[in-house]
């Protein structure tokens, strides 16, 4: 009536269309086997090199190929047959409802690694074979994220001790001396400021003090000897 062939199940047109669908499926399987053979031939060198290398042989070309084949076959088993260029010439193939035939006009196709890949409509379930890794686009980190609580930069990333990086290096690590008389100075070591530490605790400073005392004693002894050797003023008079 509308210029398109009848879709009656008992009609010769429906029987021929089902026969065409079966032939297309057989054609698809044979083409897939040919593609598999050619792909394995091209990848034989890579597979041989991976087996002869010193790696852990984690790359298996045959397993990856089998995963790709399973993905394509499972998508076809969902109710959509592969769309071949010859199928586009059939009369009424685009006007046939998806519930009656095997062709879906909304499906898109593209080629990847020599195989025809189906783009599944949004909302439909797709089986992902074992070995494939599904990556979530907006995957949230499972680790607990600390927030800045001890400084005013609450919008910055936490660094340590509730502070951001700037405030931690500016104030968080700053300590005042508590074990010396200079409690307003920055802590250096052992509770003292730098001057008091070098004066009371540093071995280098103690060694310098001993050497200085020895020199002073030596100078004092020399001075006393010179005083003893020098004639007194009474003798000169």
KESELUM-624812 format. One line per field, with one value per residue (C-alpha): residue number from 1; y, z, x; residue in one letter. Coordinates in pm, 1 decimal, m for minus. Layout:
i <- (NUM|...);
yy <- (Y|...);
zz <- (Z|...);
xx <- (X|...);
aa <- (A|...);
This chain:
i <- (1|2|3|4|5|6|7|8|9|10|11|12|13|14|15|16|17|18|19|20|21|22|23|24|25|26|27|28|29|30|31|32|33|34|35|36|37|38|39|40|41|42|43|44|45|46|47|48|49|50|51|52|53|54|55|56|57|58|59|60|61|62|63|64|65|66|67|68|69|70|71|72|73|74|75|76|77|78|79|80|81|82|83|84|85|86|87|88|89|90|91|92|93|94|95|96|97|98|99|100|101|102|103|104|105|106|107|108|109|110|111|112|113|114|115|116|117|118|119|120|121|122|123|124|125|126|127|128|129|130|131|132|133|134|135|136|137|138|139|140|141|142|143|144|145|146|147|148|149|150|151|152|153|154|155|156|157|158|159|160|161|162|163|164|165|166|167|168|169|170|171|172|173|174|175|176|177|178|179|180|181|182|183|184|185|186|187|188|189|190|191|192|193|194|195|196|197|198|199|200|201|202|203|204|205|206|207|208|209|210|211|212|213|214|215|216|217|218|219|220|221|222|223|224|225|226|227|228|229|230|231|232|233|234|235|236|237);
yy <- (0.0|238.5|104.1|m121.0|m502.6|m678.0|m794.5|m1089.8|m1381.9|m1639.6|m1450.8|m1550.7|m1211.1|m1280.2|m1629.3|m1495.6|m1221.5|m1475.6|m1681.3|m1372.8|m1308.5|m1664.1|m1631.5|m1300.6|m1465.7|m1745.6|m1489.7|m1294.7|m1605.6|m1703.0|m1350.4|m1348.0|m1671.7|m1530.4|m1213.0|m1420.7|m1623.9|m1315.9|m1132.8|m1429.2|m1449.4|m1082.9|m1108.0|m1427.8|m1234.2|m1022.5|m1328.8|m1513.2|m1219.7|m1191.2|m1559.9|m1540.6|m1221.4|m1201.0|m1060.3|m1249.3|m1329.7|m1143.5|m1055.8|m1330.9|m1240.8|m1535.9|m1449.7|m1088.0|m1196.6|m1440.6|m1163.4|m939.8|m1220.8|m1291.0|m925.2|m904.2|m1230.9|m1134.6|m802.3|m984.1|m1230.9|m946.0|m921.5|m721.5|m872.8|m720.5|m468.3|m550.0|m313.0|m565.0|m564.5|m194.5|m259.4|m473.9|m314.0|m209.1|m304.1|41.2|54.8|m279.4|m256.5|m387.5|m629.0|m804.5|m824.6|m844.7|m506.5|m195.9|135.8|315.1|96.7|241.6|41.8|101.2|m112.2|m183.1|m428.2|m568.3|m647.2|m476.5|m328.4|m240.0|77.2|m33.7|215.4|390.3|199.8|m150.2|m412.8|m533.4|m837.4|m759.1|m1077.2|m1172.1|m1000.2|m662.4|m375.1|m137.7|211.8|445.5|800.0|968.2|723.9|865.3|791.7|537.7|686.4|928.0|1283.8|1505.2|1868.9|2177.7|2261.9|2449.9|2741.9|2980.2|2813.2|2563.9|2546.6|2418.4|2063.3|1924.2|1875.6|1784.9|1856.0|2010.5|2274.2|2347.2|2323.4|2695.4|2727.4|2402.1|2515.5|2866.7|2805.6|2439.5|2345.8|2660.4|2597.8|2827.5|2741.9|2626.4|2495.9|2808.2|3171.2|3279.7|3156.7|3407.7|3262.2|2980.8|2633.1|2478.6|2151.7|1998.5|2272.1|2549.0|2819.7|2793.7|3001.9|2817.0|2480.3|2557.8|2692.9|2414.0|2103.0|2103.8|1891.2|2113.1|2416.0|2244.7|2151.8|2508.8|2627.7|2390.6|2502.7|2865.2|2809.9|2637.5|2926.6|3174.7|2980.8|2966.5|3337.6|3405.7|3191.3|3367.3|3703.3|3602.2|3485.4|3811.1|4001.0|3800.3|3851.6|4223.2|4445.8|4622.6|5002.3|4998.0|4834.7|5097.5|5376.1);
zz <- (0.0|90.3|m170.1|68.4|76.1|309.4|647.3|690.4|850.2|623.3|302.2|63.6|123.9|497.7|433.6|185.0|427.0|706.5|463.0|374.5|744.3|792.2|490.0|622.4|955.3|782.8|568.9|882.1|1053.8|749.8|714.0|1082.3|1047.9|748.4|939.3|1235.0|1016.8|847.1|1176.3|1337.9|1041.8|1073.9|1451.2|1446.0|1444.7|1741.4|1930.4|1861.8|1978.4|2297.9|2374.3|2309.7|2511.5|2871.7|2982.3|3163.0|2834.7|2952.6|2596.4|2434.7|2089.3|2070.5|2398.0|2296.0|1961.0|2127.2|2354.1|2054.7|1874.4|2179.8|2211.4|1848.8|1862.3|2187.8|2044.9|1743.8|1968.5|2142.8|1843.9|1592.0|1290.2|1126.4|860.3|534.0|237.8|34.4|295.9|247.2|m104.4|13.1|m44.3|275.5|505.7|665.1|699.9|873.0|1253.0|1477.6|1647.4|1317.4|1143.0|1249.4|1120.1|1337.0|1147.5|1464.4|1489.5|1380.0|1269.3|1267.1|1203.9|1471.7|1437.0|1120.3|1276.1|1242.9|1580.6|1675.0|1866.5|2109.9|2178.1|2514.0|2790.6|2648.8|2834.5|2677.0|2787.9|2852.1|2818.3|3076.4|3016.2|2921.0|3167.2|3202.0|3302.8|3463.7|3331.8|3664.2|3914.0|4263.4|4475.2|4746.6|4984.7|5250.7|5162.9|5450.6|5455.4|5580.3|5933.0|6102.5|5865.2|5667.4|5329.1|5352.7|4973.4|4925.7|4932.7|5272.7|5324.3|5689.3|6041.7|5912.5|5714.7|5349.0|5204.0|5235.9|5595.5|5695.8|5574.8|5702.2|6045.7|6105.1|6145.4|6337.4|6704.5|6970.6|7204.5|7550.4|7718.2|7709.0|7807.0|7454.9|7448.1|7179.2|6928.3|6679.8|6810.7|6667.6|6855.4|7201.8|7304.2|7250.2|6996.0|6758.7|6966.0|7290.0|7120.4|6973.9|7308.3|7538.4|7334.4|7020.2|7040.3|6783.7|6996.7|7310.5|7125.9|7011.3|7366.8|7497.1|7230.1|7305.8|7679.8|7615.4|7401.5|7663.5|7934.6|7719.3|7652.3|8021.8|8107.9|7851.4|7985.2|8339.1|8231.5|8050.4|8360.1|8568.4|8324.9|8288.0|8531.9|8789.5|8812.0|9152.3|9011.0|8742.0|8995.9);
xx <- (0.0|277.1|516.7|710.2|703.5|463.6|594.4|357.1|534.8|378.9|446.6|728.5|885.6|920.8|1059.1|1313.0|1408.3|1469.9|1675.3|1876.6|1939.0|2066.3|2292.9|2425.1|2503.9|2693.3|2873.6|2968.0|3106.3|3313.0|3449.1|3535.5|3730.3|3920.1|3999.5|4115.6|4351.0|4499.2|4534.6|4709.1|4945.9|5036.9|5081.6|5287.5|5614.1|5508.8|5387.7|5715.8|5924.8|5720.1|5774.1|6149.5|6201.0|6308.0|5971.8|5697.0|5517.8|5210.3|5110.7|4909.4|4787.7|4550.8|4376.1|4325.6|4191.2|3951.2|3824.2|3758.4|3577.9|3360.9|3270.7|3158.9|2963.9|2791.1|2684.0|2544.2|2362.6|2179.2|1945.4|2146.2|2310.3|2620.4|2528.4|2705.6|2714.3|2515.7|2240.2|2184.1|2058.2|1766.7|1432.1|1259.5|1547.4|1553.2|1175.3|1146.3|1087.4|1365.7|1123.3|1046.9|1382.2|1745.2|1854.6|1844.1|1875.7|1994.5|2303.7|2636.3|2936.6|3308.8|3615.3|3874.0|4165.2|4012.3|3673.8|3341.4|3245.6|2889.8|2810.8|2542.5|2260.3|2266.7|2090.8|2135.8|2339.8|2662.5|2858.6|3225.2|3437.4|3695.9|4026.3|3882.3|3926.8|3636.2|3749.5|3501.6|3519.6|3444.3|3588.6|3616.7|3921.3|3851.6|4109.2|3997.2|4091.1|4201.6|4100.1|4278.6|4160.6|4445.8|4493.2|4277.3|4342.0|4056.0|4022.8|4376.3|4505.4|4598.6|4970.9|5041.5|4916.8|4595.7|4786.0|4839.8|5188.9|5264.4|5153.0|5320.8|5661.7|5601.7|5453.3|5389.9|5757.3|5854.9|5936.4|6074.7|6358.3|6246.7|6564.0|6777.0|6748.7|6653.5|6294.1|6200.3|6445.6|6384.6|6456.6|6772.5|6838.7|6796.2|6555.4|6811.3|6865.6|7157.3|7398.9|7328.1|7347.6|7687.9|7799.8|7681.7|7606.7|7815.9|8132.6|8294.6|8225.6|8358.4|8676.7|8717.3|8665.9|8936.7|9180.2|9103.5|9154.4|9486.5|9602.7|9492.5|9677.4|9984.5|9967.7|9919.9|10225.3|10436.8|10326.3|10416.0|10760.1|10819.6|10717.1|10959.7|11244.7|11183.1|11381.6|11176.9|11160.0|11325.2|11636.3|11656.8|11646.6);
aa <- (X|X|X|X|X|X|X|X|X|X|X|X|X|X|X|X|X|X|X|X|X|X|X|X|X|X|X|X|X|X|X|X|X|X|X|X|X|X|X|X|X|X|X|X|X|X|X|X|X|X|X|X|X|X|X|X|X|X|X|X|X|X|X|X|X|X|X|X|X|X|X|X|X|X|X|X|X|X|X|X|X|X|X|X|X|X|X|X|X|X|X|X|X|X|X|X|X|X|X|X|X|X|X|X|X|X|X|X|X|X|X|X|X|X|X|X|X|X|X|X|X|X|X|X|X|X|X|X|X|X|X|X|X|X|X|X|X|X|X|X|X|X|X|X|X|X|X|X|X|X|X|X|X|X|X|X|X|X|X|X|X|X|X|X|X|X|X|X|X|X|X|X|X|X|X|X|X|X|X|X|X|X|X|X|X|X|X|X|X|X|X|X|X|X|X|X|X|X|X|X|X|X|X|X|X|X|X|X|X|X|X|X|X|X|X|X|X|X|X|X|X|X|X|X|X|X|X|X|X|X|X|X|X|X|X|X|X);
